[in-house]
Amino acid sequence: MNILILNWRDPGNPLSGGAEIVTMRHAEGWVSRGHGVTWFTSRFPGAKPQETVKGVEIVRRGSIYTVHLRALPFYLFSGKKFDIVIDEIHGLPFFTPLYVRGPKIAFIHEVAGEIWDYMSFFPLNKAGKLLERLYFYLYRGVPFWTDAHSTVDELVRYGIDRKQCVAIPCPPMTRALPAVPGKEKRPAFIFVSRLVKMKGVESVIRAFAGIRTRATLWIVGEGEEAYVGNLKRLVRRLGCGTRVRFWGKVSERQKLHLMSRAHLLLHASVKEGWGLVVTEAAAMGTPAIVYNVNGLRDSVQNGATGVVLAKNTPEEMARQIDGLMDDPVRYRRYQKNCLQETKTLSWDRVTRESTALLARTAHSL
């Protein structure tokens, strides 16, 4: 098959995230099975207009604001014939039902929904949510691929037939440790994400400030300078400045090391496609306490590999942190379950699943 991916970003983009990492791992799997893959995306400062990365041909045109418009002429006039098009949706789709007559798949990590309220101001947030509801009508009849079963449930609420939807989980990007590693002497908790409001870092800080356990909090990730400044002021205002460390952006190796040393990963996002950092932490023997939202409720097995909160508040998160730290037997059971569960997930298996999905869709017309 000759596969075309339409995505507003590629893994080389400084603003890329877990969605692009996951897509690239699938693309690598398709290339290894003899398929051709072209990734059409936006340009960014210092980017090459075209390059091949891990066997995937990356073509960059326009900006993140114009790439959706540039996709149509590329598809029509690139001179290539594509057997299937993957329309990757991040808030906005590429509207492929309007111009791609051949097989296509809508690849969506999460339905934006309330994310518009966190990432955009009025009236753009209202327009975004309205447009999202409208374009789903356009995609009725198009197969949907997502990461989590909870996202499938939401797609159904937006009018997509459940029979059209396939959920393929996200394994960790690293192998699970063979045994539970040693942890910090004093309890240490870790938050790993881009530092933006929708990721819930403020709720994590407030939860940490409310725990009884004497501990430290590591915040790993970068964000806009003004917002990070606000977070640091919040930490000081809550009286836990000496116990919170902002690591900024770290290497992959450093991230995994910190995950392995931390006792818990804390996540309070508004919504996730899957919660890749949860699975990565589990592979390092670190359970998670997370908000009960799409994606996170799928990546954590409640009562087995961590805790999915019954109530999404910093107070409830603090209560669950203290409860787990006060129960070493339950905590060790969660650690062992984390390692066992992540060992059952493999990229070879899930890329076989995605390859089969593409093949079925490509031959369905």
Helices and strands as residue ranges (DSSP letters): E 2-6, H 18-32, E 36-41, E 50-53, E 56-60, H 67-77, E 84-89, G 96-98, E 104-108, H 115-119, H 124-138, E 144-146, H 149-157, G 162-164, E 165-167, E 188-192, G 197-199, H 201-209, E 216-220, H 225-237, G 241-243, E 244-248, H 252-261, E 264-267, H 276-283, E 288-290, H 296-299, E 306-308, H 314-325, H 328-343, H 347-362
